[in-house]
Amino acid sequence: MNKRILTIALGAAILTGGCSREEQIVLGFVPSAEAEKIATTVKPLTEILSQKLGIKVKSYLATDYTAIIEALGSGKVDVAFLPPFAYVVAHDKYGAEVLVKALRHGKEFYRGQFSVRSDSGVDSLKQLKGKIWAYPDASSSSGYLFPKYKMIKEGIDPDEFFSDKIQTGSHDNAILAVYNGEADLATTFEGAENRLLKDYPDVKEKIKIIAYTDKIPNDGLVVKKDLDPALKEKIKQAFLSLNEDSTAMSILKEVYSWDGIVPASDKDYEIVREVAKTLNITIPK
């Protein structure tokens, strides 16, 4: 297996502010939708944080997570939202520190799931030898990386085990590949089939779950290495206080599907490093 550097890309543009860095904090985003829409959406959030911190907070929208990681390393960005693998890269390469992480549906983690057709007669992963595996994208934690890690732990080499692998481009499409009989296994985030109920009301009857991945830590808020410790703590407490701010939480819900915020530490992401090591993914130094 060849080594490869993990990259996670999403389209966007870059916004910068006009104050001197001593007078402001720069908060980095990678847009989950159109950059112009995100820029408008997050503006009230930066204003709320500015009031809580007593320091102007400016948004910085980057083209992808690699750009945010490099901005944290260079000091162009002080604070940023990062998913698990991107955080591990930022920490191990530049000493970035995670302060808090998301709650979704009351959970600090999510999982990947393994789905097959209900009429397939398949009840375990090892029964899928010679079958077709559908997954959303090779950079997806829940749809590819963690499922592949689980298979390897169970003695399955996915590169040799399946007759074919299909990259579908989305979690929905991976489920539909199994639903339509185009693939035998779909790996997605837990509950992905629920998004299809409107158009495919029988999807939960046609699909069954035979396994889940290890718990995947939710994405977090990360600060650059050399930020003043007192300011780090102030930022942490400011974000935790957003749990009581309905306006701020509605913004975080819209932008990144955060339902709540809890403290986080680097040890929460050790499983991510283990997955990277097992899959021979190089964390850049």
Secondary structure, 3 states (H helix, E strand, C coil): CCCEECCCECCCCCCCCCCCHHHEEEEEECCCCCHHHHHHHHHHHHHHHHHHHCCEEEEEECCEHHHHHHHHHHCCCCEEEECHHHHHHHHHHHCCEEEEEEEECCECEECEEEEEECCCCCCCHHHHCCCEEEECCCCCHHHHHHHHHHHHHCCCCHHHHCCEEEECCCHHHHHHHHHCCCCCEEEEECCHHHHHCCCCCCHHHHEEEEEECCCEECCEEEECCCCCHHHHHHHHHHHHHHHHCHHHHHHHHHHHCCCEEEECCHHHHHHHHHHHHHCCEECCC
